[in-house]
Amino acid sequence: MYLVGEALVGEGAELAHVDVIVGDLDGIVGSSLALGMVRGRMGHAPLPGIIRPNLLVKPFTLMVPKVDLKSYSDLARVYGPVQYAVAKAVADAVEEGIIPSGDLDRLAVICGVYVDPRAEDVKRLFHYNYSAVKLALKRAISQYPSLDKLFSEKDRSKHPLSRFRTPRLWMPPYLQVALDNPDMESIRRVVSQLPRSDRIILEAGTPLIKRCGLDSVRELRSMAKDNFLIADLKTLDTGRVEVDEAMEAGADGVVVSGLAPKDVIEEFIYEAERIGVYPILDMTDVPDPVELLSGLKVLPRVVILHRGIDQEASTRIRWEFIRDLKAKFSRVLVAVAGRMTPESIPVALDSGADILIVGRYITQARDPRRAALEFLSRIGLDMDQLRIHVE
């Protein structure tokens, strides 16, 4: 058996990012440690953790550099402050009870360390790596993170070295702005005036995509890099191809029509889940959405109860289906569309709607920002506005 921990501490070139494996000396960790000592390669030679020459730390620890050591300056950073930081962190973890002292001769530790060749401040290099190793050991022994922590963070966190954010719909309700006008210049004007909010979803509407193609999705993505972006394809055929093309254009969610053949819907959902975008099922003109979902082998992430643009004057939103869908498919989000106004919000939310789709009330307003804020002020705060990030 072995345990794994990770920690990132600090900033700048001296930033420390370490990974640790703790396991039995006579098991796979011990075997890997022994092989690491005799199979080092140029620039990545592992070295033992020592407090000082002639004093190995216990449990026996092997430090593995994760960046090529190409010069004597690189070697001096590793064979000095970082080697000492790793060994001292292990020794202090034993003294503080993080690592059980009765297991010292049974356990082995392998520690991967990242040392930036641009690092200059050796004191910061020591402290950051010391802190990171001790934290990683504590996390390994405690088997951090818990499932609750993992599920809480997986959709809201952003990797510090990533150049983009992958938005996910983890905390409804949301306001979805339907950009149906096929005039791209008008769309640019509306999007540029919308307030910055992680409660806003942008939708490249079907008329816009039919006029401008998926280039409209690419342009919306360039304008709103962090918003959840939906391509309303209303797919009826060739589901796999359309999902892939929408994802490559920058969409986070793609829409299939509930009137498509069942095998097309299932293929669409499967492909969307495979590549990591949300499959969304539009129930326009579907007599019984609950019956349709019940017959599918795989479920969409979102269901839309939708009055078409040409139907809005003569039909109503089928509010009764929202509760039925939520009762039977609790993990499926329900979106409602069709002549939504701020006055509709209480009815929609009380019925269980997760997403309010609004088109012309916002897109044809003299002041799209003010119109959007009318909805946002009733939906609630941005999701992490009051969050204090702690580990």
Secondary structure as UniProt FT lines:
FT   STRAND          2..9
FT   HELIX           12..14
FT   STRAND          16..24
FT   TURN            25..26
FT   HELIX           28..38
FT   TURN            42..43
FT   STRAND          47..48
FT   STRAND          50..52
FT   TURN            53..54
FT   STRAND          55..56
FT   STRAND          60..65
FT   HELIX           72..77
FT   HELIX           78..82
FT   HELIX           83..95
FT   TURN            96..97
FT   HELIX           101..103
FT   TURN            104..106
FT   STRAND          107..113
FT   TURN            117..118
FT   HELIX           122..142
FT   HELIX           147..153
FT   TURN            154..156
FT   TURN            160..161
FT   STRAND          174..179
FT   HELIX           184..193
FT   TURN            198..199
FT   STRAND          200..204
FT   HELIX           206..212
FT   TURN            213..214
FT   HELIX           215..223
FT   STRAND          228..235
FT   HELIX           239..249
FT   STRAND          253..257
FT   TURN            258..259
FT   HELIX           262..275
FT   STRAND          278..282
FT   TURN            284..285
FT   HELIX           289..294
FT   STRAND          302..306
FT   HELIX           309..311
FT   TURN            312..314
FT   HELIX           319..328
FT   TURN            330..331
FT   STRAND          333..337
FT   HELIX           342..344
FT   HELIX           345..351
FT   STRAND          355..358
FT   HELIX           360..363
FT   HELIX           368..379
FT   TURN            383..386
//
